[in-house]
Amino acid sequence: MERDLYPRSSEASEHTMLQFHGKSRPQIIASLVATFGTFCSGTVLAWTSTVNPQLKETKDIGNLTDSNLSLIASIAVIGALISGAAAGFSIDKIGRRLTIILLVIPFILGWGLVAFAQDYAVMLVGRFITGFCAGAYTLVVPVYISEVTQDRLRGAMSNCMVVTLVSGILFSYVLGALVPWKWLSIISGILPIFLAIAMFFIPDSPRYQVVKGMQTKAAESLRWLRGVDDVRDIDDELKELQHSVQVSKEASGGSLCDILKARNMKPLAICLVLMIFQQFGGINAVIFFTVDIFKASGSDINPNVASIIVGSVQVVCVIVSTLLVDRMGRKVLMFISETGMAVSLAALGVFFYLKHDNHDQTPENLGWLPLLSMILYIITYNLGCASLPWTFMAELLPSNIKGLGSALVTSTCWFLAFIVTYTFADLRNLIGDHFVFGIFGIFSVCGALFSALILPETKGLSLDEIQRLF
């Protein structure tokens, strides 16, 4: 293994390991600061859940149809789809850290257009821009985290990206239930400013700096991240990193032809398939239309309260997943996650079938089932399916195709999210809620089988050790 290329005395090795184990705080801080970008992304995703019913009732930007409201929700996903290529190019050209900082500018602009929109067209432009920024952060943040953290922390820190994402969703649910939609938009637009300020105080990815030939800066960044006073304490890790980058450069240059090579296609295909199961499991339909789903169920629970309960459960479950990911492993959590989603979607489908069969009346004594099914769905989704596809993207893709490969995976994710969110309302009207949730459930069953039979386990492996799997 490459870590054996630069042997140390056992005494020196033990000293450095103890030193690093006791000084994890800087890399944890750097990861958490970066994940505030995905907190801001969460506010974009959940915005329509509480705002669309307000827009339909108040007519602040005109008399909107269901198709208009669906486009307001889904156009943010179109922006996120397009952002993949731009963000992938940017992180390779100007770096992970600077990309995160510069994205704040269009993010504020987009929220400003949303907050002060007087008509439908301006609203769409604002939602598109905020969606672009939200999508870009879902690419940049996991790449940055995977490159600044040590192997023993990488899984938990990568999961923190989803902790902050769902926290942003919950923030939007709660605030959207308390204030008018314009104030929700204004406050959401202020949040990215704090991200830009905080990012000025943490270093860029050492791997990116080595790739660009900035060896001195890479050494200083690594020293800061590992919490040591002397650059010599990270000399072995830096040599290992330099060797890894050199091997990647000699292998290929990260072009489209390189992606098509067999050793790169398999990890890329795994990442793409995981995104297919994540999105066709129906999560964005649930997040974007939580309030509408509860209204359609006919339950006597207040829809806004129900959405806050769902959001709260989501946050708790992602935190639990973060604690488990480096103990139970990625493969086991993905299987449990997909299986639980399939069960809860089946229960939701059965409820809506009985409701349809009962002349659209809520089945007797079953008004509690939609909330319970949604909570189970959110619990199991966030145990694995929420975060692990992004963790696998950061871990499995070789460094020489990471920018282009991450862009392709992220764009695929958001393209599928657009299809789900834009067609969800029409599909419900066309074939009924019970069939829609049944389709989502079938994809979850397939995801469980894929996790059990094909997905590799990467728990405890370094990024270089993972590449040797392929």
N, C-alpha and C positions, 0 to 999 in steps of 0.2 A: 504494500500500500504506500501511497505517496507520503504519508505522515512518517514513514520509516526512513525516508531518504536523508533526513537530517537528524541523526540520533543525538540524544543528550545523555549526560550521566543521569542515573536514577535519582540522585540527590537533587540535581538541578531541575529535573522533570517534576519531581514531587513538590519542590518549592514553587514552581510556576503554576502548577495545577491548583495548589492551595490558594495562591495569590488570586488567580482568576475566579475561583469558586467564591471567594469572599468579596469580589469586586465586580459583581454583575450589574450593579445599579446603572452605570452609564449606558450600556447597551439596551437595558430595559427602558430607560428614559428616552433614548433616541427612537426606539420602536413605538412607544406610546405617543410621543409627539407626532410622528408620521401618521399614526392611525387616527389622529383627529381629522385628517382628510376624509377618511371613510365615515366618521361621525357626520360630517357635513354632507356626504353622499347619502346617508340614511335619511336626512331631512328632505332631500329631493324625492326619494322613492315613496315616502309615506305622505307627502304633501297632498296628493289628490284624494286620499282616503277621507280626510275630514273636510277638505275644501270643495271638492266637486258637488256634494250635497248643498253647500252654502251657495255656490255659483248658480246652481239650478234654481234655488229658491229666491235669491235676491236679485238675479238678473243684472248684476253689476256690470258685466261686459256683454250683455245682450241675452236674447232668448236662446239658450243652448239646448241642442238635442242630445240624445244619448251618444250619438256618433261624435258630436263635437267634444263631449266630455271624455270619451274614450281616446280621442286624438290628443287632448290636453295631457292625459296620463301617458300615452305611449310615445309621444314625440320626444319626451325626455330620454326614452330608451333609444330612439334613433340617434340622438346626440351622443349617447354613450357608445353606440355601435361605431360611429364614425371616429370617436376619440381613440379607439384602439390603435389604429395605424399611426396617428399623430403622436400619441404618448409613447409607443414603441420606438419610433424614430427619435423622439426627444430624449429619452433616457439614455440612448446610446451616443447621442451627439453632445448634449450639454450636461448630462448627469442626472441622477435620481433626485438629489436634493434641490437643485435649481428648478427642475421640472415641477416639483411639489410647490415651490414658492411662486413661480410664475403663473400657475393655474389659478391662483387666488384672484388675479385681476379679472379674467372673464367670469369667474364665479360670482363676484360682487356685481358685475354689470348685469349678468343674467337675472339675479334675484331682484335687482332694481327695476328691470323691465317687467318682471312678474308683479312686483308690489304695486307699481304705478300704472299698470295696464288699464287702458280705457276701452279697449276693444279686443276681440278674439285673436286677431292676427298678431298683435304685440305680445299677448299672453303666450302664443305658440312659440314666438322667437325666444322669449325669455326662458320658457321651459326647455327648449332645445339646447340653449347655451348651458343652463345648469345641469342638464343631463350629460352634456359633453364633458363637463368638469367632473361630475360624479363618476362617470365611466373611466375617465383617465386615472383617477385616484385608485380605483380598484385594480388597475394594472401596476401603477408605480409603487404603491405601498407594499404589496407582498414581495416584490422584487427587492426593494430597499431593505426590508426586514430580514429577508433570507441572507442578505450579504453583510449585515452588520452584527448579526447574532452568532453565538457559538452553537455547535450542534445540539447541546443539551437543552438549550433555550429556544431553538428555532421553531419547534412545533407550537409551543405555548404562545410565543410572541406573534407567530403568524395568525393564530386563532384570535388574538387580541384585536386584529383588524375587524373581525366579524363582531366581536363584543362591542366595539365602538360603532360599527354600522347599525346594529340593532338598537343600540342606545340612542342613536340619531333618529331612528324610526319611532321609538317610544317618545322621545322628546317632541317630535312633530305631532304624534297622537295626542299627548297631554296638552301641549300649547294650543293645538288646533281646536280642542274642545273648550278652551278658556277664552281665546281672543279671536277677533275677526281675521279673515284670511289675509288681509293686507298686512296686519301686524305680524302674523306668523311669517310672512315672506320677508319683511324688513329685518326681523330678528335673525332669521336664517341667513340673510345676506351679511350680517355683521360677524357671524361666527368664523368665516375663513380668515378674517384679519388676524385673529389670535394664532392661527396655524402659521401664517407667514412670519409673524414676529418670533414664534418659538423655534422655527426651523433655522433661523439665523444663528442659533446658539448650539447647533449640533453639526457634526461633520458629515461629509458625503460618504458614499460607499467606498471602502478601501479597494474592493475588487474593481470598481469602475475606474478609480484613480490609477491602479496598476495597469489596466488595459490602455489607458491614455498616456502611460509613461510617466506619470507624476509620482515617482517612487517616494520622494521625501514627504509629500502630502499624504500618501497612503500610509506611511509609517506613523505619521503624527495622528492621523484619524484612527488607526488601529490602537495606538497607545491610549488615546482618549476613551475609546469604546471599551477597552479592556481594563480601564481604571488603574493603570500602572504609571509610575513616575519616570521610568527609564525606558527609552526605546529598545534597549537591548533585551528587555523582558519579553518583547513580542517578536524578536528576530526570527525565531524558528517558524512561527505562524506566518510571518511575512514572506519568508523564503518558500514555504509551502504554497502560499497564495500565488506568488510569482510563477512558480513552476506550473501550477494548475492553469493559469492564464496562458502561459507559453504553449502548453500542450493543446489548449483549445484553439489558439491562433494557428498552430501548425496543422491542426486537423482540417480546418476550413475557415472561411471568412464570414459566414452568416448570411449567405445569399439564399434565394429561393431554391436553387439547385441543392444547397446543403441541407435544407429542410427535407428534401425528397430522398435523402440517403437513409438506408435501412436503420442505422443506429439512432437516427434522429426521429424517424417516422413513428416508431413504436411509442416512445414517451409522449410525443405530440398527440398521437391518436388517443392515448389513454386520457390525456387532459381534455381533449375535445368531447369524448364520450361522456366524461363526468359532467361537463357543462350541459350536455343534452339532457341527461337525467335530472340535473338540478333544475333546469328551467321548465321542462315538460312534466316535472313533478308539481307544477302549478304555483310555486311560491310567489311570483310577482303578481299573479292574479289575486292571490289572497291578500298580499300587502297593499296593493293599489286599491282594492275594492272591499276592504274589511267591513266597513260600515254598511255598504250595499248588500253584502252577503248576509249580514245579520238582519237587515231589514227584510230581505227576501225570505228568510227563515220563518218570519212571523213570531219569533220569540219575544216574550215580554221584557227581556233584558234590554236596557238602553244601549243602542248600537255604539255610541261613543265610549261608554263605560266598558262594553265588551271588547272594543278595539284596544283600550288601555290595558285591560287584563291580559289580552293576547300579547301585546307589546312587552309587558312586564315579565311574563313567562318566558318570552323570547330572550330577554337579557339574561335572566337567571340561568337558562339552559346553555347559552353560549359560554358563560363563565364556567359552568360545570364541565362542558366539553373542553375548555382550555386546560382545566386541571387534569383531565383524563387522557388527552391526546398523546402525551409522551409516556403514559403508563400503560394504557390498554392498546395503543397503536392505532394507526390510521385505518387499516383494513377492517378491523372489528367494528370501529365506530361507524364507518360508512355502511356496513351491512345492517347494523342495528337501526341506523337512521333511516335507510331506505325501506326496511321492513315495517317500522313504525309508521312511516308516512303512508305506506300502502294500506295498512289497517285503518288509520284515521280517515283517509280519503274514501275508503269503502263504506265506513260508517256514515260519513257525510252524504255520500251518494244514496245510500239506503234511506236516510231521512228525507231527502228531497224527492225520492221516488214515492215514498209513502205519502208525502205531502201532495204530490201531483196526483196520486191515485185517490186522494181524499178530497178532490175538487179544490185544490190549492188551499186547503185549511191545514193548520199545524196539527200533526197527529196527536191524539190525546196522550197526555203524560210524557211527551217526548220533547217539550220545548227546551229542555236542558241539553239535548244531544248536540246541536250545532256548536255551542260554546265548548262542550267537553271534547268534541272531535277536533275543533280548531286548536284547543290547548294541546291535545295530544300530538296533533300535526306539527305545531310550532316546537314542542319539546323535542320530538324525534328529528325534525328537520335540522334544528340547531345543534344537535349532538354531533352531527357529522357533515351532512349535505350542505349546510350553509357555508362552512369555512374550508373543509378539506379539499374541494376542487381547486381553490386558490392556493392552498398549501402545496398541493401536488404540482400545480403550475410552476411555482417558485422552485420546487425541489427537483422535479423530473427533467425540465428542459435544460439541455446543455448550455453553458455560458455563451458559446459561439453563435447560438441561434436564439438566445433568450429574448432579445428585443423583438425580433420578427415573430418568433413563436408565441411570445406573450401577447403580442398585438393580435395575432390570428385567433388565439384562444379567447381573449377578451371580446373581440369583435363578434365571434360566434356566440358567446354567452349573451351579449346584448341584442344581437339579431333575433335569437330565439325568444328572449324576453319581450321584444317588440311584438313578435307574432302572437305570443300568449296574451299580452295585455291588450293589444288592439282588437283581437278576435274574441276575447273572453265574453264581452257583453253580447255580441251578436250570436255567438255559439249558445249562450244560455237561452236566448230567445228562440233559436232555431231548433235545437235538439233537447233543451231542458237542462237544468242544473244537475240532475242525477247522472246524465250521460257524460257531461263535462267532467265532473269529479271522478267518474268511473275511468275515463281516459287517462286522467292524471295518475290514478291509482295503478293502472296497467304499466305505465312508464316506471313507477316506483318499484314494482315487482321486478321488472327487467334490471333496474339499477341494483337491487339487492343481489340478484344472480351474478351480475358483472362484478360486484364487490367481492363476492365469495369465491369466484372462480378465476378471475383474471387480474384484479388489482394487486400490484406489488405492495409489500410492507416496507416502509422507509424509516420506521421508528429507530432512533439512535444512530443512523448512518450519516456520515458527512456528505456534502454535495458531490465530492469526487467518488466516494464509495457508491452512491446512488447511480452515477453514470456507468459504473462497472457492471451494474445489473443488466445493462443493454449492450 
